[in-house]
């Protein structure tokens, strides 16, 4: 997900929430772009965990698929308060919340995993990439990303050449076919995506380095719905305190962390100039994946 904003961002539309204990919450989430795309599953489960932790205080909830909606249109409607009970999962960048009249809950949903990027690599340059010993050397390789993804600005501001492509599945084909040298994914995304898309052709992933830059992912909720904001925030805090959130996180991501074999990789840290004004308290909840292997 990484790295996944316009195409892959997780969206939940929550209807019929008037006040605590007065109505059942009806939760909608969009159909995945492709059936094999599992990136939203954790965020879906996490929101339901938060709602479950607050059921006694705020009432019941139900989850249903939502109608498909073009991403830009959805943001416009949220800004216009057409969907005051909508919840978005988004990576933080300065000004995004103000642009859609929403506020984020200051809890990093993935505990920082999407800040670690491991790359699929074109087979023809895999050996050359593995020999890289510095960021300057790494910058000679082109990186594929989705159009408008937050990683695009981060990578370019750190001196990388980034090629943008429209659709999520096409990105795997671009790196297989040599249109780009690398296609960098979140630490928690690589394993499932490799297993899903390796049948497209000679899909390989680099085993020599990992990039890291601050890229916290939050729940965003309309400023007009403080009750929902409060409920989800309380639910996350309770799940964090009783350990159920960490348990869910491990269930989804432990195998992906082990698959990445981080300790054998060189770590290169980059700056994210698009998150200068984020509340830094979220880092308290980050987990160092290097310690989990």
C-alpha positions as CSV (number, residue, x, y, z in Angstrom):
1,X,0.0,0.0,0.0
2,X,2.2,1.5,0.3
3,X,2.5,3.6,-1.6
4,X,-0.9,3.4,-2.7
5,X,-3.1,6.5,-2.7
6,X,-5.6,7.2,-5.5
7,X,-6.0,3.7,-6.8
8,X,-5.6,1.6,-3.7
9,X,-6.6,3.8,-0.8
10,X,-9.0,2.0,1.6
11,X,-12.4,3.9,1.8
12,X,-15.2,3.3,4.2
13,X,-18.5,5.1,4.1
14,X,-20.3,4.9,7.4
15,X,-24.0,5.8,7.4
16,X,-26.7,6.4,10.0
17,X,-24.5,7.5,12.9
18,X,-26.5,10.1,14.8
19,X,-25.1,9.8,18.3
20,X,-23.8,7.1,20.7
21,X,-26.3,4.2,21.4
22,X,-28.9,5.6,18.9
23,X,-28.2,3.9,15.6
24,X,-26.4,1.0,14.0
25,X,-23.4,1.9,11.9
26,X,-23.5,0.7,8.3
27,X,-20.0,0.5,7.0
28,X,-19.3,0.4,3.3
29,X,-15.9,-0.4,1.6
30,X,-15.1,-0.3,-2.1
31,X,-14.6,-3.4,-4.3
32,X,-10.9,-4.1,-4.8
33,X,-9.5,-3.0,-8.1
34,X,-8.6,-6.7,-8.7
35,X,-9.9,-9.7,-6.8
36,X,-6.5,-10.8,-5.8
37,X,-5.7,-7.4,-4.2
38,X,-5.5,-8.0,-0.4
39,X,-4.1,-4.7,0.6
40,X,-7.2,-3.4,2.2
41,X,-8.0,-6.4,4.3
42,X,-5.9,-5.3,7.4
43,X,-7.4,-1.8,7.5
44,X,-10.9,-3.3,7.2
45,X,-10.2,-5.7,10.1
46,X,-8.6,-2.9,12.1
47,X,-11.6,-0.6,11.8
48,X,-14.0,-3.4,12.7
49,X,-11.8,-4.1,15.8
50,X,-12.0,-0.5,16.8
51,X,-15.8,-0.5,16.4
52,X,-16.1,-3.7,18.3
53,X,-14.1,-2.3,21.2
54,X,-16.6,0.6,21.4
55,X,-19.8,-1.4,20.7
56,X,-21.1,-1.1,24.3
57,X,-20.6,2.7,24.2
58,X,-21.8,3.5,20.7
59,X,-23.9,0.7,19.4
60,X,-23.9,-2.0,16.7
61,X,-22.4,-1.8,13.3
62,X,-22.6,-3.6,9.9
63,X,-20.2,-3.9,7.0
64,X,-21.2,-3.9,3.4
65,X,-19.5,-3.3,0.0
66,X,-20.0,0.3,-1.3
67,X,-20.8,1.3,-4.8
68,X,-17.7,2.0,-6.9
69,X,-16.7,5.7,-7.0
70,X,-14.0,7.5,-8.9
71,X,-11.4,8.6,-6.4
72,X,-11.3,12.4,-7.2
73,X,-15.1,12.5,-7.2
74,X,-15.2,10.8,-3.8
75,X,-12.9,13.5,-2.3
76,X,-15.0,16.3,-3.7
77,X,-18.1,14.8,-2.2
78,X,-16.4,14.5,1.1
79,X,-15.3,18.1,1.1
80,X,-18.9,19.1,0.3
81,X,-20.0,17.1,3.3
82,X,-22.1,14.7,1.1
83,X,-20.6,11.8,3.1
84,X,-20.0,13.1,6.7
85,X,-19.7,9.6,8.0
86,X,-16.9,8.5,5.6
87,X,-13.6,7.1,6.8
88,X,-10.6,7.1,4.6
89,X,-7.3,5.3,5.1
90,X,-4.6,7.6,3.7
91,X,-0.9,8.3,4.0
92,X,-0.3,11.7,5.6
93,X,0.8,14.7,3.6
94,X,0.6,18.3,4.6
95,X,-2.7,19.9,3.6
96,X,-4.6,16.8,2.7
97,X,-7.0,16.9,5.6
98,X,-7.7,20.6,5.1
99,X,-8.4,20.0,1.4
100,X,-11.2,17.5,2.2
101,X,-12.4,19.1,5.5
102,X,-11.3,16.1,7.5
103,X,-9.0,15.3,10.4
104,X,-6.8,12.2,11.0
105,X,-6.6,10.1,14.1
106,X,-3.0,10.2,15.2
107,X,-2.4,6.4,15.2
108,X,-0.2,4.9,12.5
109,X,-2.4,2.0,11.3
110,X,0.4,-0.2,9.9
111,X,2.8,0.7,12.8
112,X,5.2,2.1,10.2
113,X,5.6,-0.9,7.9
114,X,4.7,1.1,4.7
115,X,7.6,3.4,5.5
116,X,9.9,0.5,4.6
117,X,10.1,0.0,0.8
118,X,11.4,-3.2,-0.9
119,X,11.5,-3.3,-4.7
120,X,10.6,-5.6,-7.5
121,X,13.5,-5.5,-10.0
122,X,13.8,-6.1,-13.7
123,X,15.8,-9.3,-14.2
124,X,18.3,-7.7,-16.5
125,X,19.5,-5.2,-13.8
126,X,19.0,-7.4,-10.7
127,X,22.7,-8.2,-10.3
128,X,23.8,-4.7,-10.9
129,X,21.3,-3.4,-8.3
130,X,22.7,-5.9,-5.8
131,X,26.2,-4.4,-6.2
132,X,25.1,-0.9,-5.2
133,X,26.8,0.5,-2.1
134,X,25.3,4.0,-1.8
135,X,22.2,6.0,-2.4
136,X,24.1,7.9,-5.2
137,X,24.7,4.6,-7.0
138,X,21.0,3.6,-6.5
139,X,19.8,6.8,-8.1
140,X,20.9,5.6,-11.5
141,X,18.0,3.2,-11.6
142,X,14.4,4.2,-12.6
143,X,11.5,3.5,-10.2
144,X,7.9,2.8,-11.3
145,X,5.1,4.1,-9.1
146,X,1.3,4.7,-9.5
147,X,0.2,8.1,-10.8
148,X,-0.2,10.5,-7.8
149,X,1.0,8.1,-5.2
150,X,2.7,9.9,-2.3
151,X,5.9,8.0,-2.9
152,X,6.4,9.8,-6.2
153,X,7.1,13.2,-4.5
154,X,9.2,11.6,-1.8
155,X,11.4,9.7,-4.3
156,X,11.8,12.6,-6.7
157,X,12.7,15.0,-3.9
158,X,15.5,12.6,-2.9
159,X,16.9,12.5,-6.4
160,X,15.3,9.5,-8.0
161,X,13.9,9.3,-11.5
162,X,10.3,8.1,-11.1
163,X,8.0,6.9,-13.9
164,X,4.3,7.1,-13.2
165,X,1.8,4.5,-14.5
166,X,-2.0,4.6,-14.2
167,X,-3.2,1.2,-13.0
168,X,-1.9,-0.9,-10.2
169,X,-1.6,-4.3,-12.1
170,X,0.2,-2.6,-15.0
171,X,3.1,-1.7,-12.6
172,X,4.2,-5.3,-12.3
173,X,4.3,-5.6,-16.1
174,X,6.3,-2.4,-16.4
175,X,9.2,-3.7,-14.3
176,X,9.0,-7.2,-15.9
177,X,9.2,-5.7,-19.3
178,X,12.0,-3.3,-18.5
179,X,10.0,0.0,-18.8
180,X,11.4,0.7,-15.3
181,X,14.2,-0.9,-13.3
182,X,12.5,-1.0,-9.9
183,X,9.0,-1.0,-8.5
184,X,9.1,-0.3,-4.8
185,X,6.5,-1.7,-2.4
186,X,5.7,-1.6,1.3
187,X,7.4,-4.1,3.4
188,X,4.0,-5.7,4.2
189,X,3.0,-5.8,0.5
190,X,5.9,-7.6,-1.2
191,X,5.2,-11.2,-0.2
192,X,1.5,-11.3,-1.2
193,X,2.1,-9.4,-4.4
194,X,5.0,-11.6,-5.5
195,X,2.9,-14.7,-4.9
196,X,0.0,-13.2,-6.8
197,X,1.8,-11.6,-9.8
198,X,4.8,-13.9,-10.4
199,X,2.8,-15.7,-13.0
200,X,2.8,-12.6,-15.2
201,X,6.3,-13.5,-16.2
202,X,9.8,-13.1,-14.9
203,X,8.9,-11.2,-11.8
204,X,11.8,-10.9,-9.4
205,X,12.5,-8.8,-6.3
206,X,15.7,-7.3,-5.0
207,X,17.2,-8.8,-1.9
208,X,20.0,-6.3,-1.2
209,X,18.5,-3.1,0.1
210,X,15.5,-1.4,1.8
211,X,14.5,2.2,1.6
212,X,12.9,3.9,4.6
213,X,11.1,7.2,4.8
214,X,8.4,8.5,7.2
215,X,5.0,7.6,5.6
216,X,2.4,7.2,8.3
217,X,-1.1,6.0,7.4
218,X,-4.1,7.3,9.3
219,X,-7.9,7.1,9.4
220,X,-9.3,10.4,8.1
221,X,-12.8,11.4,9.2
222,X,-14.9,14.4,8.3
223,X,-14.6,17.4,10.6
224,X,-18.4,17.4,10.7
225,X,-18.5,14.1,12.5
226,X,-16.7,14.4,15.8
227,X,-18.7,11.5,17.3
228,X,-17.3,9.0,14.8
229,X,-13.8,10.4,15.2
230,X,-14.0,10.0,18.9
231,X,-15.4,6.4,18.6
232,X,-12.7,5.1,16.3
233,X,-10.0,6.9,18.3
234,X,-11.2,5.3,21.5
235,X,-11.5,1.9,19.9
236,X,-7.9,2.0,18.6
237,X,-6.6,3.1,22.0
238,X,-8.4,0.3,23.7
239,X,-7.2,-2.3,21.2
240,X,-3.6,-1.0,21.6
241,X,-3.8,-1.2,25.4
242,X,-5.2,-4.7,25.6
243,X,-2.9,-6.1,22.9
244,X,-5.5,-7.1,20.4
245,X,-4.3,-4.6,17.9
246,X,-0.8,-5.9,18.0
247,X,-2.1,-9.4,17.7
248,X,-4.1,-8.5,14.6
249,X,-1.1,-6.7,13.1
250,X,1.1,-9.8,13.6
251,X,-1.5,-12.1,12.1
252,X,-1.5,-10.0,8.9
253,X,2.2,-9.0,8.6
254,X,4.6,-11.3,10.5
255,X,5.1,-13.7,7.6
256,X,5.7,-10.7,5.3
257,X,8.4,-9.3,7.6
258,X,10.1,-12.7,7.8
259,X,9.9,-13.1,4.0
260,X,11.7,-9.8,3.5
261,X,14.9,-11.0,5.4
262,X,15.6,-7.4,6.5
263,X,18.9,-8.2,8.3
264,X,20.6,-9.1,5.1
265,X,19.7,-5.8,3.4
266,X,21.4,-2.4,3.3
267,X,19.2,0.3,4.8
268,X,19.0,3.7,3.1
269,X,17.0,6.4,4.8
270,X,15.3,9.2,2.9
271,X,13.5,12.4,3.9
272,X,9.8,13.1,3.4
273,X,9.3,16.8,2.8
274,X,5.6,16.4,2.5
275,X,5.0,15.5,6.2
276,X,6.7,18.4,7.9
277,X,3.6,19.3,10.0
278,X,2.4,15.9,11.1
279,X,2.0,15.3,14.8
280,X,5.1,13.3,15.7
281,X,3.3,11.4,18.6
282,X,2.4,8.7,16.1
283,X,6.0,7.4,16.2
284,X,5.4,6.2,19.7
285,X,3.4,3.3,18.2
286,X,5.8,2.4,15.5
287,X,7.4,-1.1,15.5
288,X,11.0,-1.7,14.3
289,X,10.6,-4.6,11.9
290,X,14.3,-5.4,12.1
291,X,13.7,-6.7,15.7
292,X,10.9,-9.1,14.8
293,X,12.9,-11.5,12.6
